[in-house]
């Protein structure tokens, strides 16, 4: 027996949770479907922290969305009483020619964002945990910080339920079908069949399976978030003393890290931005190997020698990459009643609050005032 809703949201992680919240808040009858539990650690929305910043080296086109994302993070915090976004300041540093530095400066100038340029000596003096090479410069952004992914997902789910959303967990989607007329969808899960007027597909690393008709190459990668115990104690690495950071090494490898927010036993977190291995979400290897830790140590020794203490733990997560590493946020090219959010390519979580708003716009109004032309799947020469 089928049950009818206004909108079905497939996947209740970073983007699905905010979408369910935005839709339910606007009075839509929402069904959310998630194959795991709420705020789980089996996808891409866990590990305690995700960087947020405005001087966006990936492309200045993201900045307007970031400015709105900050407003919406503040809104959900006020509505829920939870602290989800923490401002720590942010340091993007490397050689002057590096994308991390030059791209950040480009965005800051284009959008008139506040920033400072620091040379290597200034970085060492201001943030003693860093020991950059003499040719290093950095862009410091006061409004950068981090978002708590698990708390964001859980809070948005709670608020969605308060507005009447029907959220089902441990229920995996087997198939979905859009009516050729442009109205109505049907979703089959391992527990039943559901019907709705429209659907949002925000399935993270499982999107390639559900969106294989798009003709987009979505490649899933295994990444590791690592936690180390600083040699001289955690105090210099705590919020208020250390900013979030992205460092581009001389070989072009980017690393990012966070200040500590808890007890010393948790250590400080650091990860490679783009140094992952292809994987499948169903069979990802969640072990962390000695050679992977040693590879990280080689880079830590270059710029964060105090962090090069005892390895405490590693947490695997997944990137779902598009060929150009830009997002896919759009109506489905063939089915106007289907909205899609996929391929966030390792830099999407900071946008989750505004992506939920965009997807709700697309579902309810068929359009959005947010600039999302960059994210159209048609850029990959989708064939009708």
Secondary structure, 3 states (H helix, E strand, C coil): CCEEEEEEEECCCHHHHHHHHHHHHCCCCEEEEECCCCCCCCCCCCCCCEEECCCCCCCHHHHHHHHHHHHHHHHHHHHHCCCCEEECCEEEEEECCCHHHHHHHHHHHHCCCCCEEEEHHHHHHHCCCCCCCCCEEEEEECCCEEECHHHHHHHHHHHHHHCCCEEEECCCEEEEEECCCCCCEEEEECCCEEEEEEEEECCHHHHHHHCHHHCCCCEEEEEEEEEECCCCCCHHHECCCCCEEEEECCCCCEEEECCECCCHHHCEEEEECCCCEECCCCCCCCCCCHHHHHHHHHHHHHHCHHHCCCEEEEEEEEEEECCCCCCEEEECCCCCCEEEEECCCCCCHHHHHHHHHHHHHHHHHCCCCCCCHHHCHHHHCCCC
